[in-house]
Amino acid sequence: MIDIISTLDFTPFLLSFKLAAVTTLILFVICLPLSWYLANTKSKIKPYLETITALPLVLPPSVLGFYILIALSSNSILGNFLDEVFDIQLAFTFSGLVVASVFYSLPFMVQPLQNGFESLNKHMIEASYIAGKSTVVTIFKVALPNIKPALLTALIITFAHTIGEFGVVLMVGGSIEGQTKVASIAIYELSESMDYTNAHIYSAFMLLISFVVLLSVYMFNAKEKRKLFGINK
Amino acid sequence: MIDLHIQKILDGAKQTMNMDINLHINKGEFIVISGDSGSGKTTFLRCLAGLEQFSGYVKVSNTIWQDKNTILKIQKRNIGFVFQEESLFLNMTVLDNLLFVNNNKEFALKLLDIVNMTRLQNSMPSNLSGGQKQRISICRALMKKPDILLLDEPFSALDETVKIKLYKELLDFHNKFNLTTIMVSHDINEIYTLCSRHIEIQNAKVKKDENINDFINNKIANNNLEFKAKIIKLVNNEKYKIAIVNINNSFLNIKLHTNKNYEIGEYINIRSDKLSIC
């Protein structure tokens, strides 16, 4: 068993973690102002924005992957523009995977953050404004520390969901060794080639990581709720 | 010191109201605003603070807070605000709640000392009682050294003993820091104890604006006792209606003379000269 593990290629896992880390970071930067806006706006465009951000939840990954692939290919206006002006090719590259993952995991970052902001005591936020603090200071010093469970849920679920991507990754990235062949694709290929031993090890590793990550989130959230709201049970 | 004209359309539970309030408030006044629920008292306070949009103007001393061309940001208005509901920053200790507004530890400890809360400076808000939370809210509102202190029914959820202590502390703060204080309250005791001027708002308009001495003298001149009573039960007789009411946990049968439709749970004012006990 130790021999098998020592000969195991961990590159797909490292690639998955790298993809998940970069995607989570980018999504946090994009979604923080977006979810704050959605939580506080009374604008008529709110339901449209909410629908667009939730689309990846219901669209088959192949549909999303197909459109992203078309948009990023050098035949499209966007792909051609990026290729001609910046010499960037996104289809079947790691950068392309990041772009696809950002779209695919968008709701997993937006929705917990938006729900967290909406659940905040409105007077607490107003008290911060009255204290002379800007919106940015209010978000970082008052809002985010008071929605730690939602914040952690958003970060971890986005990270975990990106690691678990398959359809979109396959459509946009293919399976290029060391570039786009992430863990989920590697397991699929091992299974296809009937290498069940390695497929088992890869899958068990993914299962263990997912379990530990989710357990940490739930335990942390329970602790934070007790701390913030003084719940004893 | 404050000149204001606030106009706003309010969507009330029962009807739409046009708020139209025109006031001149002198520096150092302690004003209590009373009125029925939904009459626009809280909205008035929030408009003054910049938390709600309205048309009209607010001028404080020589600074325009709002007119046709200008809206001064909430952050730039030198006010303190105490909310009816809890508004302390739950992620910060008592002391940090105060220092978040103004990083002057000496002043923060001085305020905590006045309200006997020094020993709880490192406690989290979730471990405080209702009265302690409101004390800290008042201290936090004062950390900005505001010219105007706005309070929205700050004591409504507290018991009488705590209220009386807080009245004294609030009056001390009002005098010590030369504040102009505007407080919304339903409580007649708060009106008598605290304010120098009483404004009653009805349907989002000023119904009464009187000096507190005149207010008390009017009450004395009436020479009648007035009770606030809650309707517990309504009985329809062929000739008249009877309401069973609760006055401070004493129950009375009242014969109702008017044709108004009363509802169970509704509060009514009963004057001793109009009272018929069945």
Interface residues (C-beta under 8 A of the other chain):
Chain A: N121 H123 M124 E126 A127 S128 Y129 I130 A131 G132 K133 S134 K141 V142 P145 N146 K227 L228 F229 G230
Chain B: A49 L51 I74 Q75 K76 R77 I79 G80 F81 F83 E85 E86 S87 L88 F89 L90 N91 F100 V101 M124 S126 N127 R140 A141 M143 K144
